[in-house]
């Protein structure tokens, strides 16, 4: 893959380049084990929210208390991501990954056992915090592994594996949750389903990933102040974003203090990272256009991707009280094609006539088209009516995500890969939380607005002597119809908003730096026109 030389005056990397290992079947198996572990983490994160009703019932928790199950997991997952790659280098990639997978799996095995304890609810939340943290450590190492172990002629296929953690895992999680809770009727399997994937990952990584030297001397140079401020700062921001809509945002003193303290600690963390000689994330890399601008676009893309998951699930869940088995088909329509489309997009980007910026823009246009289709939603829509929109998402998402990863990682030196992995994965977790919070607030506001307008119209019709509303008992049913119709209109508005954001990102994508397709040494590069 093409790389750019460091600009004049840039600080040299603090760490020596890692030992280069020959790429073959053994290393490929090891990287696939890392991919399975990252998928395991992504599935576990999403399943906790999808099966919230079952978990609340099993532990005797109310709606408010139960909301913390997924909120705390997401917050601690966010907090872990900037630090994962740094510790992977320090303790060696192989040993670090094996230890994290083992701890993550043991926490999952222990979680259902908290049900019978006197403090079962508190223990459940503690275990979810810990599992969220170790789950957040797993995902960044997949990108670091793809950048390190895959040579340039096949590296895009490694990045396509990473892209699937954003396009495949969240969508298939709905089907998996439905299978475990409704088909098999065993909520404990929500946590124990990690065991087979963890067993394969442990075996594959232990056999396939070569052992690097442990570099414990890096601990003496660690940014301790950054660690002490970054971890709690990101946890507080994550909690505020996840709980904001439930607690009415800044009308809640808890949200005000959480967000304020989290931002203050985050500022200290960023300052420490900027000046530290061996940072967890090298912020100076963001001066490069394809990283600074590209990661800005990435956050916007994460928000836009909610149009393929959050909006249809919200509509079917609230309008018809659908459980996950009836919504699972929406996720499968997007998730299953990624096994073919992800590698296909990588193959496309290796063509010398392909411009990754145009591929990215095409993906955004397809997502915008999906939003336009979804904006025509009516109260009669069921799962089948979302098929066209989900099909457009299935094609548009890999085009956008894989092209973005190519444009961003192509301006990164090999030894800088772990630092970039920390940045992009932190932004990924933040973008998902931020997008969910933003859409939650937007849908609530638009639903209230539409409900007020519809109720005013109904009241005016009754005062005008409309026969359908003349009887008191007839008017009593209006509230339900207004609630349903206001939800439909707010979902349509959500689609229009996210479609507009997708279109607004296109000029930013075209402003990214052109990167030619990677070629082997024996193949001449195509001239840039």
C-alpha positions in Angstrom: 0.0 0.0 0.0 1.3 3.5 -0.8 2.8 5.4 2.1 4.0 9.0 2.4 7.2 10.1 3.9 7.1 12.1 7.1 7.0 15.9 6.6 10.1 17.8 7.3 10.5 18.7 10.9 8.3 15.9 12.1 9.3 14.0 15.2 10.8 10.6 14.6 8.8 7.7 15.9 9.6 6.9 19.5 9.7 3.1 19.0 11.7 1.1 16.6 9.8 -0.5 13.7 8.4 -4.0 14.6 10.1 -7.1 13.4 8.8 -8.0 9.9 7.4 -11.5 9.7 6.8 -13.3 6.4 3.2 -13.4 5.3 1.8 -16.8 4.8 -0.9 -19.3 5.8 0.2 -19.3 9.4 0.2 -15.5 9.8 -3.1 -15.3 7.9 -4.7 -17.8 10.3 -3.5 -15.7 13.3 -4.9 -12.5 11.9 -8.2 -14.3 11.2 -8.2 -15.3 14.9 -7.8 -11.6 15.8 -10.7 -10.8 13.4 -13.0 -13.4 15.2 -12.1 -11.9 18.6 -13.0 -8.4 17.3 -16.3 -9.7 15.9 -17.0 -11.4 19.2 -16.5 -8.1 21.0 -18.8 -6.3 18.5 -21.5 -8.8 18.8 -21.4 -8.8 22.6 -21.6 -5.0 22.7 -24.7 -4.9 20.5 -26.5 -7.9 22.0 -26.5 -6.4 25.4 -28.7 -3.6 24.2 -30.9 -5.7 22.0 -31.8 -8.2 24.7 -32.2 -5.5 27.4 -35.8 -6.7 28.2 -34.7 -10.2 28.8 -31.8 -9.1 31.0 -34.0 -6.8 33.1 -36.5 -9.5 33.6 -33.8 -12.1 34.6 -32.3 -9.7 37.2 -35.5 -8.1 38.3 -34.5 -4.6 37.2 -36.7 -1.7 36.1 -36.5 0.2 32.9 -34.3 3.0 34.4 -31.9 0.6 36.2 -31.7 -1.7 33.2 -30.6 1.1 30.9 -27.3 1.1 32.7 -26.5 -2.4 31.4 -25.8 -1.1 27.9 -24.7 2.4 28.8 -21.9 1.3 31.1 -20.6 -1.3 28.6 -20.5 1.4 25.8 -18.8 3.9 28.1 -16.0 1.6 29.2 -15.6 0.3 25.7 -15.0 3.8 24.5 -12.5 4.5 27.3 -10.3 1.4 26.5 -9.8 2.1 22.8 -7.1 4.8 22.8 -4.8 2.7 25.0 -5.1 -0.8 23.5 -2.5 -0.7 20.7 0.1 0.9 23.0 -0.1 -1.9 25.5 -0.1 -4.5 22.7 3.3 -3.2 21.6 4.5 -3.2 25.2 3.5 -6.7 26.2 3.9 -8.1 22.7 1.0 -8.4 20.3 0.5 -12.2 20.8 0.6 -12.4 24.6 -1.5 -9.2 25.0 -4.2 -10.5 22.7 -4.3 -13.9 24.3 -4.6 -12.4 27.7 -7.4 -10.0 26.8 -9.5 -12.6 25.0 -9.2 -15.0 28.0 -10.2 -12.3 30.5 -13.1 -11.1 28.3 -14.4 -14.7 28.0 -14.1 -15.4 31.7 -16.1 -12.2 32.4 -18.8 -13.4 30.0 -19.0 -16.8 31.7 -19.3 -15.2 35.1 -22.0 -12.6 34.2 -25.1 -15.0 34.3 -23.8 -16.4 37.7 -24.5 -13.0 39.3 -28.3 -13.7 39.0 -28.4 -15.7 42.2 -26.3 -13.4 44.3 -27.7 -11.0 46.9 -26.2 -8.0 45.1 -26.8 -9.6 41.7 -27.8 -6.3 40.0 -24.7 -4.5 41.2 -22.5 -7.4 40.3 -24.0 -7.5 36.8 -23.2 -3.8 36.2 -19.6 -4.3 37.5 -19.1 -7.3 35.2 -20.5 -5.4 32.2 -18.2 -2.5 32.9 -15.2 -4.8 33.0 -16.3 -6.7 29.9 -16.9 -3.5 28.1 -13.4 -2.4 28.9 -11.7 -5.6 27.7 -14.0 -5.7 24.7 -12.8 -2.2 23.8 -9.2 -3.5 23.9 -9.9 -6.2 21.3 -11.2 -4.1 18.3 -8.2 -1.7 17.8 -5.7 -4.6 17.6 -7.4 -5.9 14.5 -6.6 -2.8 12.5 -3.1 -2.8 13.9 -2.7 -6.4 12.9 -4.0 -5.7 9.3 -1.5 -2.8 8.9 1.4 -4.8 10.3 1.1 -8.4 9.0 -0.6 -7.8 5.6 1.8 -6.8 2.8 0.8 -3.9 0.5 -0.6 -6.2 -2.3 -3.2 -7.7 0.0 -3.5 -5.2 2.8 -6.8 -3.9 1.7 -8.3 -7.3 2.3 -7.1 -7.1 5.9 -8.8 -3.7 6.2 -11.9 -5.2 4.7 -11.9 -7.6 7.7 -11.8 -4.6 10.0 -14.5 -2.8 8.1 -16.8 -5.9 8.7 -16.7 -5.1 12.5 -18.6 -2.0 11.6 -20.8 -3.3 8.8 -21.4 -7.0 9.6 -21.3 -7.4 13.4 -23.9 -4.8 14.4 -26.4 -6.0 11.8 -26.0 -9.7 12.5 -26.2 -9.2 16.2 -30.0 -8.7 16.0 -30.5 -12.2 14.5 -28.1 -13.7 17.0 -29.9 -12.1 19.9 -33.3 -13.3 18.6 -31.9 -16.9 18.2 -30.6 -17.0 21.7 -33.5 -15.4 23.6 -36.5 -16.5 21.5 -35.6 -19.6 19.6 -33.4 -21.2 22.2 -35.1 -19.3 25.1 -31.9 -19.1 27.2 -30.8 -15.6 28.1 -27.5 -17.0 29.6 -26.4 -17.8 26.1 -26.2 -14.1 25.4 -22.9 -14.2 27.4 -21.8 -17.8 26.9 -22.0 -17.5 23.1 -18.5 -15.9 23.2 -16.9 -19.3 24.2 -16.6 -21.0 20.8 -15.4 -17.8 19.1 -12.9 -17.2 21.9 -11.6 -20.8 21.8 -11.0 -20.4 18.0 -9.3 -17.0 18.4 -7.0 -18.2 21.2 -5.9 -21.3 19.2 -5.4 -19.3 15.9 -3.5 -16.5 17.5 -1.4 -18.8 19.6 -0.4 -20.8 16.5 -0.3 -18.1 13.8 0.9 -14.8 15.4 4.7 -14.7 15.9 6.1 -13.8 19.3 7.6 -10.4 19.6 9.9 -9.4 22.4 8.2 -8.0 25.5 9.2 -4.3 25.9 8.5 -3.6 29.6 10.9 -0.7 29.5 8.1 1.3 27.8 6.2 1.3 31.1 8.8 3.7 32.5 8.0 6.2 29.7 4.2 5.8 29.9 2.0 8.9 30.0 0.6 8.2 33.5 -1.2 11.5 33.8 -2.8 10.9 30.4 -3.9 7.5 31.5 -5.3 8.8 34.8 -7.3 11.5 33.0 -8.2 9.9 29.7 -9.8 6.8 31.1 -12.3 8.5 33.5 -12.8 11.4 31.1 -14.0 9.1 28.3 -16.1 7.0 30.7 -17.9 10.1 31.9 -18.5 11.4 28.4 -19.7 8.0 27.3 -22.1 7.8 30.2 -23.5 11.3 29.6 -24.1 10.5 25.9 -25.7 7.1 26.7 -28.0 8.4 29.5 -28.6 11.9 28.2 -32.0 11.4 26.5 -33.4 9.4 29.5 -32.3 12.0 32.0 -33.4 15.0 29.8 -29.9 16.1 29.0 -28.7 19.3 30.6 -31.8 19.6 32.7 -30.1 16.9 34.8 -27.4 17.8 37.2 -25.8 14.4 36.8 -25.5 14.9 33.0 -24.1 18.4 33.5 -21.4 17.2 35.9 -20.6 14.1 33.9 -20.2 16.0 30.7 -18.4 18.9 32.2 -15.9 16.8 34.2 -15.4 14.4 31.3 -14.6 17.2 28.9 -12.2 18.8 31.4 -10.3 15.5 31.9 -10.3 14.9 28.2 -8.6 18.2 27.5 -5.9 17.4 30.0 -5.5 14.0 28.4 -5.1 15.6 24.9 -2.6 18.1 26.1 -0.5 15.4 27.8 -0.6 13.3 24.6 0.4 16.2 22.4 3.6 16.9 24.4 4.5 13.4 25.6 7.4 11.6 23.8 5.7 8.2 23.8 2.0 8.9 23.6 -0.9 6.5 23.4 -2.2 8.3 20.3 0.0 10.7 18.3 -2.3 13.7 17.7 0.2 15.3 15.4 -0.8 12.8 12.7 -4.1 14.6 12.3 -2.2 17.3 10.4 -2.2 15.0 7.4 -5.3 15.8 5.3 -6.4 12.2 4.9 -6.3 11.7 8.6 -7.6 15.0 10.0 -10.3 15.5 7.4 -10.8 11.8 6.8 -11.5 11.1 10.5 -13.9 14.1 10.6 -15.8 12.5 7.7 -15.6 9.1 9.5 -17.5 10.5 12.5 -20.2 11.8 10.2 -20.3 8.5 8.4 -21.0 6.7 11.6 -23.9 8.9 12.3 -25.3 8.3 8.8 -25.0 4.6 9.2 -27.6 4.7 11.9 -30.2 5.1 9.1 -29.7 1.4 8.3 -30.1 0.1 11.9 -31.5 2.5 14.5 -34.3 4.0 12.5 -36.0 0.8 11.1 -35.6 -0.9 14.5 -37.0 2.0 16.4 -40.0 2.2 14.1 -40.9 -1.5 14.2 -40.1 -1.8 17.9 -42.3 1.2 19.0 -45.0 1.0 16.4 -45.7 -2.7 16.5 -43.8 -3.8 19.6 -41.7 -6.2 17.5 -39.2 -8.3 19.3 -35.8 -9.0 17.7 -36.9 -12.1 15.7 -39.1 -9.9 13.6 -36.5 -7.2 13.1 -33.6 -9.6 12.6 -34.2 -9.8 8.8 -33.4 -6.1 8.5 -29.9 -6.7 9.9 -29.3 -9.8 7.9 -30.1 -7.9 4.7 -27.2 -5.6 5.4 -24.8 -7.9 7.3 -24.7 -11.1 5.2 -23.7 -9.5 1.9 -20.6 -8.0 3.6 -18.7 -11.4 3.3 -18.8 -10.8 -0.5 -19.0 -7.1 -0.9 -16.1 -6.3 1.5 -13.5 -8.2 -0.5 -15.1 -7.0 -3.7 -14.6 -3.4 -2.8 -11.0 -4.2 -1.8 -10.5 -5.8 -5.3 -12.0 -2.7 -6.9 -9.6 -0.3 -5.0 -6.7 -2.3 -6.3 -7.6 -1.4 -9.9 -5.4 1.4 -11.2 -8.3 3.2 -12.8 -10.3 3.3 -9.5 -10.1 6.5 -7.4 -10.9 5.7 -3.8 -12.5 9.1 -3.3 -15.0 8.4 -6.0 -15.7 4.9 -4.5 -16.3 6.6 -1.1 -18.6 9.2 -2.7 -20.6 6.5 -4.5 -21.1 4.7 -1.2 -22.4 7.9 0.4 -24.8 8.5 -2.5 -26.2 5.0 -2.2 -26.7 5.5 1.5 -28.4 8.9 0.8 -30.6 7.1 -1.7 -31.5 4.5 1.0 -32.5 7.4 3.3 -34.6 8.9 0.5 -36.4 5.6 0.1 -36.9 5.3 3.9 -38.3 8.8 4.1 -41.4 7.6 2.3 -42.4 5.5 5.3 -46.1 5.2 6.0 -48.0 3.7 9.0 -48.6 0.6 6.9 -44.9 -0.3 6.6 -43.7 -3.6 7.9 -40.2 -5.2 7.7 -40.6 -6.2 4.1 -41.1 -2.5 3.0 -37.5 -1.7 4.2 -35.9 -4.2 1.8 -34.9 -1.7 -0.9 -33.4 0.7 1.6 -31.5 -2.0 3.4 -30.2 -3.4 0.0 -28.8 0.1 -0.8 -27.2 0.2 2.6 -25.7 -3.3 2.1 -23.8 -2.0 -1.0 -23.1 1.6 0.1 -21.7 0.8 3.5 -18.6 -1.3 2.4 -18.0 1.1 -0.5 -17.7 4.0 2.0 -16.0 2.3 4.9 -13.3 0.3 3.0 -12.5 3.3 0.8 -12.1 5.5 3.9 -9.8 3.0 5.5 -7.7 2.9 2.4 -7.4 6.7 2.1 -6.6 7.1 5.7 -4.1 4.3 6.2 -2.2 5.0 3.0 -0.7 8.1 4.5 0.6 6.2 7.6 4.1 4.8 8.1 4.1 1.1 9.3 5.4 2.0 12.7 2.6 4.6 13.1 -0.2 2.0 12.5 -0.9 1.4 16.2 -1.3 5.1 17.0 -3.7 5.6 14.1 -5.6 2.5 15.2 -6.2 4.0 18.6 -7.5 7.3 17.1 -9.8 5.7 14.6 -11.3 3.2 17.0 -11.9 5.9 19.7 -13.6 8.0 17.1 -15.6 5.0 16.0 -16.9 4.3 19.5 -17.5 8.0 20.1 -19.3 8.5 16.8 -21.7 5.6 17.5 -22.6 7.0 20.9 -22.8 10.6 19.7 -25.0 9.6 16.7 -27.3 7.5 18.8 -27.7 10.4 21.3 -28.2 12.9 18.5 -30.8 10.8 16.8 -32.6 10.0 20.0 -33.0 13.7 20.8 -34.0 14.6 17.2 -36.6 11.9 17.1 -38.1 12.9 20.4 -38.3 16.6 19.4 -39.8 15.9 16.0 -42.3 13.3 17.4 -43.5 15.9 20.0 -43.8 18.5 17.3 -45.8 16.3 15.0 -48.0 15.1 17.9 -48.9 18.7 18.8 -49.8 19.6 15.3 -51.9 16.5 14.8 -53.7 17.0 18.1 -54.4 20.6 17.2 -55.9 19.5 13.9 -58.0 16.9 15.6 -59.3 19.4 18.1 -60.1 21.9 15.4 -62.1 19.2 13.5 -64.1 18.3 16.6 -64.9 22.0 17.2 -66.0 22.3 13.6 -68.5 19.5 14.2 -66.7 16.6 12.4 -69.0 13.6 12.8 -66.2 11.1 13.2 -65.0 13.0 16.3 -68.3 14.1 17.7 -68.7 11.2 20.2 -66.5 11.4 23.3 -65.5 7.7 23.0 -64.4 8.3 19.4 -62.0 11.1 20.5 -60.4 8.8 23.1 -58.9 6.7 20.3 -57.3 9.7 18.7 -54.3 9.7 21.1 -53.1 6.3 20.0 -53.4 7.2 16.3 -51.6 10.5 16.8 -48.8 8.7 18.7 -48.3 6.2 15.9 -48.5 8.9 13.1 -46.1 11.2 14.9 -43.6 8.4 15.3 -43.9 7.6 11.5 -43.3 11.3 10.7 -40.4 11.6 13.0 -38.7 8.5 11.5 -39.2 10.0 8.0 -37.6 13.3 9.2 -34.7 11.2 10.6 -34.2 9.6 7.3 -34.2 13.0 5.6 -31.7 14.4 8.1 -29.2 11.5 7.7 -29.6 11.6 4.0 -28.7 15.3 3.9 -25.7 14.6 6.1 -24.6 11.9 3.7 -24.8 14.3 0.8 -23.0 17.0 2.7 -20.1 14.6 3.3 -19.5 14.1 -0.4 -17.6 17.4 -1.1 -15.4 16.7 1.9 -14.6 13.2 0.6 -13.7 14.6 -2.8 -11.3 17.1 -1.0 -9.3 14.2 0.4 -5.8 13.6 -1.1 -5.7 11.3 -4.1 -4.0 8.0 -3.3 -3.1 5.7 -6.3 -4.0 2.0 -6.1 -1.2 0.0 -4.5 0.8 -2.0 -7.0 3.6 -4.5 -6.8 7.2 -3.5 -7.5 7.1 -5.2 -10.9 4.0 -3.3 -12.0 4.3 0.3 -13.1 2.0 2.7 -11.4 -0.7 4.4 -13.5 0.0 8.2 -14.1 -2.1 10.6 -12.2 -4.3 12.8 -14.5 
